[in-house]
């Protein structure tokens, strides 16, 4: 299928990887793309590893399976690098985006020989700065948009503002913090 981007998210229950995957699908849909977003988990509890997926395409997608050869991988919790093969099937011409205070060169030895691009972002620091708490999914969402280009940045920010204003209609004070998180993350993600 032409012009399809496949993304696999790795996180722990309660960190918002599934929510970020859904928000990315919403933003891509609003920009006229065909989308799929789905999680993979069993009876896990908060803190257990989870996986979520996105397919974003210019054409209707008839594939209905997990993603085994993603173009991009997002790692919301860097401790998973030690226990989960997050680069399994990741295309060499793709990229991985990791939530970490450490640099890409420091993390590369944990990536089982993955030869592609490695990006990092301190999503925890960005979320604490703008939201006052550890919500890594919001900066990671912006980071994967910046790295993958799966959605136009300006369209993404506009659509997320609309989404947040609707979602947080009873808590309008959190909207600007989330928007600031997104904007800073797009600038701070680095290879």
C-alpha positions in Angstrom: 0.0 0.0 0.0 1.4 3.4 -1.0 2.0 6.2 1.4 1.3 4.2 4.6 3.1 5.0 7.8 3.1 2.3 10.6 4.0 3.2 14.1 4.4 1.0 17.2 4.2 2.5 20.7 5.8 0.9 23.8 4.9 2.1 27.2 3.6 1.0 30.6 0.0 0.9 31.6 -1.0 4.3 32.9 1.6 6.3 30.9 -0.8 7.2 28.1 0.7 5.4 25.1 -2.7 4.1 24.1 -4.2 7.6 24.5 -1.4 9.1 22.5 -1.9 6.6 19.7 -5.6 7.5 19.6 -4.9 11.2 19.6 -2.5 10.7 16.7 -5.2 8.8 14.8 -7.7 11.6 15.4 -5.2 14.3 14.2 -4.4 12.2 11.1 -8.1 11.6 10.4 -8.8 15.3 10.7 -6.1 16.0 8.1 -7.9 13.6 5.6 -5.9 10.4 6.2 -7.2 6.9 6.7 -6.3 5.7 10.1 -6.1 2.7 12.5 -5.3 2.9 16.2 -5.4 -0.1 18.5 -3.7 -1.4 21.6 -2.4 -4.8 22.5 -2.5 -5.9 26.1 -4.0 -8.6 28.2 -5.1 -8.4 31.8 -2.2 -6.1 32.7 -2.3 -3.6 35.5 -0.9 -0.2 35.8 2.9 -0.3 35.2 2.8 -3.4 33.0 4.3 -3.2 29.5 1.7 -2.4 26.7 1.9 -1.9 23.0 -0.2 0.3 20.8 -0.3 0.8 17.0 -1.1 3.3 14.4 -1.5 3.0 10.6 -1.8 6.2 8.7 -2.5 6.1 5.0 -3.7 8.1 2.0 -5.8 5.1 1.0 -8.2 2.9 2.8 -6.2 0.2 4.7 -7.5 -3.3 4.5 -4.8 -4.8 6.8 -6.1 -5.8 10.2 -3.2 -7.2 12.2 -0.5 -6.1 14.5 2.3 -4.2 13.0 5.4 -6.4 12.7 7.6 -4.1 10.5 6.9 -0.6 11.7 8.4 2.5 10.1 8.7 4.2 13.5 8.7 3.1 17.1 7.9 5.3 20.1 9.2 4.3 23.6 7.4 6.1 26.3 9.3 4.4 29.1 13.0 3.9 28.6 13.2 1.1 31.2 11.5 -1.1 28.6 14.7 -1.0 26.6 16.2 -3.6 29.0 13.2 -6.0 28.9 11.4 -5.6 25.6 12.9 -5.8 22.1 11.5 -2.5 21.0 13.4 -2.5 17.7 12.0 -5.9 16.6 11.0 -5.6 12.9 11.8 -1.8 12.9 12.8 -0.8 9.4 16.4 0.4 9.1 15.2 3.4 7.2 12.8 4.3 9.9 13.5 5.7 13.4 12.9 5.2 17.1 11.9 8.0 19.4 12.8 7.4 23.1 11.6 9.3 26.2 15.0 9.8 28.0 17.2 12.3 29.6 20.1 10.5 28.0 21.4 11.1 24.5 20.8 8.8 21.5 24.5 7.7 21.5 24.1 6.6 25.2 21.0 4.6 24.4 22.1 3.0 21.1 23.9 0.1 22.9 20.5 -1.0 24.3 18.9 -1.2 20.9 20.2 -4.6 19.9 22.2 -3.4 16.9 19.5 -1.3 15.3 21.2 0.7 12.5 18.6 3.4 11.9 18.0 6.9 13.4 17.6 7.2 17.1 15.8 10.3 18.6 15.4 11.3 22.2 13.3 13.7 24.1 13.0 14.3 27.8 9.2 14.1 27.8 9.1 13.9 31.6 10.8 17.3 32.1 8.6 18.9 29.4 5.4 17.6 30.9 6.4 18.6 34.4 7.3 22.1 33.2 4.0 22.7 31.4 1.6 20.4 33.2 3.0 20.2 36.7 3.1 16.4 36.6 4.6 13.4 34.7 2.5 13.0 31.6 5.0 11.8 29.0 2.4 10.9 26.3 1.7 14.5 25.3 5.4 15.3 24.4 5.9 11.9 22.9 2.9 12.5 20.6 4.4 15.7 19.3 7.9 14.1 19.0 6.6 11.3 16.7 4.8 13.8 14.5 8.0 15.9 14.2 10.1 12.9 13.4 7.8 11.0 11.1 6.0 13.8 9.3 2.9 11.6 9.2 0.8 14.8 9.8 1.6 18.3 8.9 2.9 20.1 12.0 0.6 23.2 11.7 -2.5 21.0 11.0 -1.5 18.8 14.0 -1.2 21.7 16.4 -4.5 23.2 15.2 -6.3 19.9 15.5 -4.9 19.2 18.9 -6.0 22.6 20.2 -9.5 21.8 19.0 -9.4 18.3 20.6 -8.0 19.6 23.9 -10.6 22.4 24.1 -13.3 19.8 23.6 -11.8 17.2 25.9 -11.0 19.6 28.7 -14.1 21.8 28.4 -14.6 21.7 32.1 -10.9 22.2 32.8 -9.9 24.9 30.4 -6.8 25.8 32.5 -5.0 22.6 31.3 -5.5 23.3 27.5 -2.6 25.8 27.2 -0.2 23.6 29.2 -0.9 20.7 26.8 -0.4 23.0 23.8 2.8 24.3 25.2 4.0 20.7 25.8 3.3 19.9 22.2 5.1 22.9 20.8 8.2 22.5 23.0 8.4 18.8 22.2 8.4 19.4 18.5 11.4 21.7 18.9 13.3 19.6 21.5 13.2 16.1 20.0 16.8 15.4 18.8 18.8 12.8 17.0 
